[in-house]
């Protein structure tokens, strides 16, 4: 049987794969696959008519919609680069990204039009703003905006796609920037297609798309995981429910209303869904697979999610720099390892090389912790306009992840922590994620982050910032007692600091530098 991936060389091919069926569901608006093809062609033609050349950057800032995906495929069919921007960022970061990207057009949802006008003047390359929905000013300059429907009238015939290059850039996503400025990760067409094609041809246990699948697009399009998930669903002919922005209630409503069969989340999303009263009443029996990744999954959340959905679960690990997935734990292995209490994230996908290296770049044997590195055909082309940063992250074809981990005797990768979060206490390496995993299992702990703080005797010692479950009356003594049950003495937290909310960036990652700053002020460096 011919796989849809065999007919897909670039993202530009995807709207041509299916002659019937629902492609996108956005509220009450339904886009069929022929509709998607027609709109993508109109977008491509209008982009060319607007004077943009090949590889021009086209920005998108706003809540997700069916039109955002039409813009993605219009860019692909015109040979241009889609640049989705995290609408949760502060204006200063938005200005930086717009100026750094060199975007020539910026498409915005109506709710972001005012912000877009405020940042437009800092982007010298910007030709104009287009509002995807609602009304807009039409003064023709960057101070105003054009309605999407009016802008589409610019185009005539869709551009010729015969010369589409699988190695050409098509998407530029910006890293979340837990330290320093975000970097533009430039990704090519083949990074979203070729690896999965080989997995499909080999018959590996993977996502198992089937006719009639309904996929929930809850991860945002400014996140590589959201784009990857949407692209795979569309290649396989699924109906894809587009959420403007995730909330637990909205996700549950969409699952029940549209009988969703496949879901992709980060653990925090599952936490929010489980806390909704509707979790107890929504019919989720249609769901056959839940895939999660992006951060460690606390065992209580996993147990509760499995009890709710009663379906297959799978796990993945990857980066923006690897076009999303590099490691995968398929459902049968997930079930077996979860039952055994394993912390394994999975094994490399077919075609992905994995090694663990020391600080000098030397490979380490199984069981030893070091930096995780991948050799994969899905690797980024580079960081946009940052050759030095690219050279540090992409070495001899290997992506250095900045994450620490080890491979066990069976070839499973266990992710320990971020390299930069390592605590060295009396010469011993302590990875905060190990302690956080233990503490997160306490029923009265809602959230936790562990950092290293200076200590005159040991150099550094672990401190736990804890968000207690409201009304629990959780005490320092109870946290310490729970930790002592599992954590080795040399890794034991030295104290607990209760906090109402952990600082996070707009992508949801904990800003540990914010937690560290008051402890390391005046030390001259961030390690001891």
HELIX and SHEET records of a PDB file:
HELIX    1   1 UNK A    4  UNK A    7  5                                   4    
HELIX    2   2 UNK A   11  UNK A   16  5                                   6    
HELIX    3   3 UNK A   33  UNK A   49  1                                  17    
HELIX    4   4 UNK A   66  UNK A   78  1                                  13    
HELIX    5   5 UNK A   91  UNK A  101  1                                  11    
HELIX    6   6 UNK A  110  UNK A  112  5                                   3    
HELIX    7   7 UNK A  113  UNK A  120  1                                   8    
HELIX    8   8 UNK A  148  UNK A  152  1                                   5    
HELIX    9   9 UNK A  189  UNK A  192  5                                   4    
HELIX   10  10 UNK A  194  UNK A  202  1                                   9    
HELIX   11  11 UNK A  224  UNK A  235  1                                  12    
HELIX   12  12 UNK A  248  UNK A  258  1                                  11    
HELIX   13  13 UNK A  267  UNK A  274  1                                   8    
HELIX   14  14 UNK A  277  UNK A  280  5                                   4    
HELIX   15  15 UNK A  299  UNK A  309  1                                  11    
HELIX   16  16 UNK A  320  UNK A  322  5                                   3    
HELIX   17  17 UNK A  331  UNK A  339  1                                   9    
HELIX   18  18 UNK A  387  UNK A  393  1                                   7    
HELIX   19  19 UNK A  419  UNK A  421  5                                   3    
HELIX   20  20 UNK A  432  UNK A  440  1                                   9    
HELIX   21  21 UNK A  476  UNK A  484  1                                   9    
HELIX   22  22 UNK A  489  UNK A  491  5                                   3    
HELIX   23  23 UNK A  512  UNK A  520  1                                   9    
SHEET    1   A 4 UNK A  29  UNK A  32  0                                        
SHEET    2   A 4 UNK A  22  UNK A  26 -1                                        
SHEET    3   A 4 UNK A 239  UNK A 242  1                                        
SHEET    4   A 4 UNK A 214  UNK A 217  1                                        
SHEET    1   B 5 UNK A  81  UNK A  85  0                                        
SHEET    2   B 5 UNK A  57  UNK A  61  1                                        
SHEET    3   B 5 UNK A 105  UNK A 108  1                                        
SHEET    4   B 5 UNK A 128  UNK A 131  1                                        
SHEET    5   B 5 UNK A 146  UNK A 147  1                                        
SHEET    1   C 3 UNK A 169  UNK A 174  0                                        
SHEET    2   C 3 UNK A 184  UNK A 188 -1                                        
SHEET    3   C 3 UNK A 382  UNK A 383 -1                                        
SHEET    1   D 5 UNK A 262  UNK A 265  0                                        
SHEET    2   D 5 UNK A 289  UNK A 292  1                                        
SHEET    3   D 5 UNK A 312  UNK A 319  1                                        
SHEET    4   D 5 UNK A 324  UNK A 329 -1                                        
SHEET    5   D 5 UNK A 347  UNK A 348 -1                                        
SHEET    1   E 4 UNK A 353  UNK A 357  0                                        
SHEET    2   E 4 UNK A 370  UNK A 375 -1                                        
SHEET    3   E 4 UNK A 398  UNK A 407 -1                                        
SHEET    4   E 4 UNK A 394  UNK A 395 -1                                        
SHEET    1   F 4 UNK A 353  UNK A 357  0                                        
SHEET    2   F 4 UNK A 370  UNK A 375 -1                                        
SHEET    3   F 4 UNK A 398  UNK A 407 -1                                        
SHEET    4   F 4 UNK A 413  UNK A 418 -1                                        
SHEET    1   G 2 UNK A 423  UNK A 425  0                                        
SHEET    2   G 2 UNK A 428  UNK A 430 -1                                        
SHEET    1   H 3 UNK A 445  UNK A 455  0                                        
SHEET    2   H 3 UNK A 459  UNK A 468 -1                                        
SHEET    3   H 3 UNK A 495  UNK A 498  1                                        
END                                                                             
